Structures are given as structure tokens and as C-alpha cells.
Amino acid sequence: MDLSEIKEAFIQESLELLSGAELHLLQLEKGEFDEEAIHSMFRYVHTVKGTAGMFGYEAIEECSHELETLLDLARSGKTELDPRKIDFLLRAIDHLKKIVSDPIPSKDLEPELQSEQTKIIQEAKEFTGNASEKNKNKQASKNQEEQKISSSKTGNVNSDWQISFFPSDHIFKDGMDPYSFLKYLRSLGEIQNLYVYKTKLPDWKDWDSENCYLGYEIQLRSNSNHREIESVFSFVKDSSFLSVLPPGSSEESFYKISKEIPCGELEYFKALEIQGLNLGSPSLSSTSEIAKTESVSKKSEPDSKTQTSQIAPKLIRIDSAKVDQLVNLVGELIISEASLGRLLAQKEDSELNESAELLARLVGEIRETAMALRMVPIGELFEKYRRTVRDISMELGKEVDFEILGGETELDRSVIEKINDPIVHILRNALDHGIEPSQDRVNAGKAQKGKLKIQASHSTGSISIEISDDGKGINHEKIRQKAIEKGIIDAAQTLNEQEIFNLIFQPGFSTAESVTSLSGRGVGMDVVLRNIESLRGSVNVQSEFGKGSVFSIRLPLTLAIIDGFLVRACDSYFVVPMDWVRETMESELQLLPEEISGSINLRGEVLPILHLGRFLGLPDPDEGRQNILVLEHDGRNFGVLVHELLGEIQSVIKPLNEIFKGIQCISGTSVLGTGNIAFILDVPGLHSLLKMQRTNLRDRTAAR
């Protein structure tokens, strides 16, 4: 295994554990006491400390050790996690995340991080004092005495933990050192005796310096539990031999291990005898005793195959790059299948066509399965916002209840990665501009605590994310006046409610009366709109002044393969994502040769129409029959005039080359089964260009 892979695995797992501890702290801060949450936090920090110690990340180990001590006192009831301690633990976890994100194998941090580390360790020691060590030693002594008494009464043979550890031959090649595991064991207790097995040592001619040939028999005196001791070896447990027998184990347990241990029975019992455990080798016992022992062992221990099946992991870690590669290959498979289907459709061979239909169905199932591998619950992203809301509300001095709904809703990982910043911007604005201070809310007849909610749900072929608050809402007139001041609109211009709301997405627009660390610079909501539309999504605003606002974000489930509608405009092909398509019709619109747009009456409403080919400057073949594809964006319908409607299609999206990324109405390309290139239409961008063109036309007409 490449060392960089090990480091990346450590970083990812540690950040996940620290985020889990952070969520438990936020839960406790709200007054929702949960004893299991404290135990979980201890385990999370303990695991981070253990793995950091194994890899020589001393700064991480040092910091997490102090947090572990405080949490150990809390879980044993010797201290209470009051608001002051919770705030400290949150700050300490933030610091740990920083040094975990780019770990170094020493204590030498950057000056700024070192200063922060020193401060955190000092604070932790002020909370824990010397009580932790005294309590730990006192409890350990008490447990040892109880174990000795128990052993004398029941005939059990060991008063310490008995650990048999045979690292895999290739442990050095995997970038690990058995000594690091032994070193970390010492942080859990005191190693009473260490025996080194040498039975696997080869002749010097066969010696490989990169192989590990030693095994270890360890007596550990510790107050830790079985899970904590096993977690020391979590990174190598699957590839190595490990046996952990607790104090007070019976002779049968040792005999059971002797049948499985790599060094053999005689060497095993020899090691136990040197360590003071005189069990006697079963090879020297009578046949009946051995049979009796094995019988008891079989009754008391589960079948090895059954045990393996019970503990087999249900989840595996896969490099996201491999999943992306699989999705790309599935995309190529879809293109090849479409090409094959087109060729077979020209042949009147029922068996071939039947096979082609079966292949198409299987390719569809493979596509769904491959895409499912990239789908992850959005709740993991939402939970991170609890900390964001907590910190901002404390900075603003506001009381806020934050509610998360629909966290189980799944979304493509690549979409989740890109939607984070827009959601954070909306949450910050809701807290800063929307939710009022507690006293203002009381004066307005509202609850003292503001309510902020984020909710996810599935809709047809897409996902909807709603962020709502019960704050003061949006003042239409204030927005309109600000837009006039900035020259965004004319004073005589008439706008409906939705158009006024959309003004907040204009670059540089802000109604804040002063600049703060959170807002007022006019940077944010335009970024929200741009980022969401770059994902082929849309954002809609609803608000009632004095009662609150709702921001609704609609996103495609995936960015890789989409269901689209294929059309031909002039001699070029275009794919429109099905999420935007509402209906199709034959066109009766007569445009002059120089006209690019027009309108028709659609069931009593004016429907703006854009001639797609002319708008894009394509050579117009001037064909007789034309069709209209009706699309919807931002709650408004509009149509595009095309020459041919070719129906639904699965499209594999290929990114545009850098030279074409400035084209506002094209978001990508796709290869058709015929080998032709089709352009993916960016409907929000196309709608914006249509609105801009109609506004310019209106202005030119008024000027005449």
C-alpha cells in the first residue's frame, strides 16, 4: 500500500470521527443529555489518538490525549460538561481538524498552530487537574484486586489482559511498524511482560528485510475494555493474527487460542509459562482431557464460519476516483449501445432486435447501479450546518432553533460538493438579515427563539432543498428603491413580486445599512445563483414581510448522465434536460427572416418564443415545418423554435473545453449513437438571454 493512501485514509477517518464528536457536543449544548453521546465522543477521540500515535503524529496524539482525559472524567460522572466545557471542546475539535488535515510526524507545528495547541492543552489541564490520574490509578488498583480475588475463587488463570499478536508478513510494506502498536498499548496501561516469538525466522539465505517474521505475547495491566484494546490494532486486524483474552479467562479459552495461533501449541504454552501462566501443554495431557476441552470449546465458542459471517463488514471504502471511472465507462457503454441499437433497427432480424432490447435493459440497470454508487445521503452535509448556525447565531447574539428534515434524501456526491457554498450563503443571510434579535421578536408577538429549517425532498428527476426562516421577511419596496439607486432598474419600470425578489441575486446588490463580518458588501447571493445554475439548477424566493422567507433550490440528481429530449435546430443537435421540458407542439409562428424571437397565445397566456438556430447564428435551412419545445424556468414558460423533435434520450454529459466555457446557454456536450455531437442546453442561461434580448428590444422600440 502506498504511504500516501494510508495518510489519506487516516485524514478522512479522523475528520469523520471529529465531526461526529462535534455533532454530539451540539446536541448536549441544546440540553439534550445523552450518556451514550459522551461515551461515543470518548471513543471517537480515543480512536483518533490511537491511530495518530501509530503513525507518529505526535501533535495530534498530544492534543487528543487531553480531550480524551476530560471526556473520560465526564463519562465516569466525575465532571459535568457544562456550557463552558462544551465551548472549549468545540474549539479544541476545530484545532484538531486543522492539524489532522495536514498531519506531520512530530510535535513541531507552525507557530500559529503551536500557540493554539499550547493554549488548548493548558485549558484542558485546568479543567481536568490531577483528578484524572488519581481516579485512573485508584480505579485500576481496585480492578486488579477484584480480578485477583475473582481468579482465586473461580480458578481462572490470568489477572491481566493476554494479547497474542502476529503481524502480517507485509506490514512494513504497508508503511506500519509493529512497535507503534506496542507503544500505543502503553498509553492504555502497563505492559507487565512481553515475549517475542521467533518461530517464523527463516534461514539467512531466505531473509527479506521488508518482511516481518516476529510475533508477540503481551501481558497488559489496564482498566480499558475489550473494544478499546482491540481498536489499537484496527488498521491491521484483518490482515494479522490477533487474540485478546480479558483478565479472568478460563483455561479453555487459552486452549482454544493454542489451536489457531501461528507459532504452534508448544511455543505458545512455553511463552505463557515464561510469563507465569502454568497451564501445561495439551499435548502432554490425556486424550480424554483434550476431547473434553475441545467439546467445551465448541459449546462455548461460536463456529468460526458463523462468527466471520456475523462480523463481516457491510460497508467498504472505495476511492471516489474509481467510482467516477466506472460512471465514465458506463457512459461509454450507453453511447455504444445506442449506436448498436441504431444499426440493428435497420435490419429485419427479430432475434437480433430481441437481443438488442435485452442489452438495452441491462445497460439501463447497470447505469442505475453505477449512479447509485455516487449517491450519498444529504443529511451528512446538513448536519455540518449545525455548527455554522450555532457560531453565527452566537456572534449575532440571536437565539435560533435549527431543524433538519429529509436528511436521508440521496444526491450525487459531485453535486453535494458544489452545493455547500450556496447553502452556507443562504443560511448566513437568513441569520443576519432575516431572523430578528430576541427582544424584537417578542415585541412583534413572535417566539423569543427564531426558527431556521432546511429540508430536502425528491421531486421528478431532481431534488428540492428548502431553507426557511420565520424572520422579518423581505421588504419589497426597500429592494426596489435600492435597485433604482444602483441603476439596476429604472424608476418607471414595473416589476411583479417575483421579479423584485430576483433583484437580490444581482451582483453587488445589498440592502444592509452597514458592513459587517457577515454581510453588507453585496457579495454572496449572485454567487449563489451562479453556482446553482452551473449545476443546471434553479433557485426561487418566496417571502411575506414580517413573517419569513423561503429559498427553494432545485437540483438535478446527478451531473454525469441525464434523461434529456433531443431536438435538431438547423443542422445541429441539442439535448434539453427533461426536468425543464413541459410540452411540445407544431409551430404556426411566422417569423421574418431577420427576426430571432416572437410570441404566441398558449391557452390564453403569452408564450415568448426563441428561434434557437438563428439565436445561435446557425445557417438556417429554411425548412417548411417547425416545432416548439415549451420549457419552464423560474415559474415562467417560454418556447424554443426547432426544426425536428427527436424524442427522449439518455445523454452522457461531456464537459466543454475551456475555450467554450463562456457560452452562457450551453452547459456541455454529448455523443449520440450516430456519432454526431449534441450540445446540452443550459435552460436558465437561455432564459436569461431571452429576457435580456426582449428588454433590449423594448428599449429600442421605446427610443424610436
HELIX and SHEET records of a PDB file:
HELIX    1   1 LEU A    3  GLU A   29  1                                  27    
HELIX    2   2 GLU A   35  MET A   54  1                                  20    
HELIX    3   3 GLU A   58  ARG A   75  1                                  18    
HELIX    4   4 PRO A   83  SER A  101  1                                  19    
HELIX    5   5 PRO A  111  THR A  128  1                                  18    
HELIX    6   6 ALA A  131  THR A  154  1                                  24    
HELIX    7   7 PRO A  178  LEU A  188  1                                  11    
HELIX    8   8 TRP A  204  ASP A  206  5                                   3    
HELIX    9   9 HIS A  226  SER A  231  1                                   6    
HELIX   10  10 GLU A  251  SER A  258  1                                   8    
HELIX   11  11 GLU A  265  ILE A  274  1                                  10    
HELIX   12  12 PRO A  282  LEU A  284  5                                   3    
HELIX   13  13 THR A  287  SER A  300  1                                  14    
HELIX   14  14 SER A  304  ILE A  311  1                                   8    
HELIX   15  15 SER A  320  ALA A  345  1                                  26    
HELIX   16  16 SER A  350  LEU A  373  1                                  24    
HELIX   17  17 GLY A  379  LEU A  396  1                                  18    
HELIX   18  18 ARG A  413  ASN A  429  1                                  17    
HELIX   19  19 ALA A  430  GLY A  434  3                                   5    
HELIX   20  20 SER A  438  ASN A  443  1                                   6    
HELIX   21  21 HIS A  476  GLU A  485  1                                  10    
HELIX   22  22 GLU A  497  ASN A  502  1                                   6    
HELIX   23  23 LEU A  503  PHE A  505  5                                   3    
HELIX   24  24 MET A  525  SER A  534  1                                  10    
HELIX   25  25 MET A  578  TRP A  580  5                                   3    
HELIX   26  26 LEU A  612  PHE A  615  1                                   4    
HELIX   27  27 GLU A  658  PHE A  660  5                                   3    
HELIX   28  28 VAL A  683  ALA A  703  1                                  21    
SHEET    1   A 4 GLY A 189  TYR A 197  0                                        
SHEET    2   A 4 GLY A 215  SER A 222 -1                                        
SHEET    3   A 4 TRP A 161  PHE A 166 -1                                        
SHEET    4   A 4 PHE A 241  LEU A 245 -1                                        
SHEET    1   B 2 MET A 375  PRO A 377  0                                        
SHEET    2   B 2 GLU A 410  ASP A 412 -1                                        
SHEET    1   C 5 VAL A 400  LEU A 405  0                                        
SHEET    2   C 5 GLY A 450  SER A 459  1                                        
SHEET    3   C 5 SER A 462  ASP A 469 -1                                        
SHEET    4   C 5 GLY A 548  PRO A 556 -1                                        
SHEET    5   C 5 SER A 538  GLU A 544 -1                                        
SHEET    1   D 5 GLU A 644  VAL A 652  0                                        
SHEET    2   D 5 ILE A 561  ALA A 569 -1                                        
SHEET    3   D 5 SER A 572  PRO A 577 -1                                        
SHEET    4   D 5 ILE A 677  LEU A 681  1                                        
SHEET    5   D 5 ILE A 666  VAL A 671 -1                                        
SHEET    1   E 5 VAL A 581  GLU A 586  0                                        
SHEET    2   E 5 ASN A 627  HIS A 633 -1                                        
SHEET    3   E 5 ARG A 636  VAL A 642 -1                                        
SHEET    4   E 5 GLU A 605  HIS A 611  1                                        
SHEET    5   E 5 SER A 597  LEU A 602 -1                                        
END                                                                             
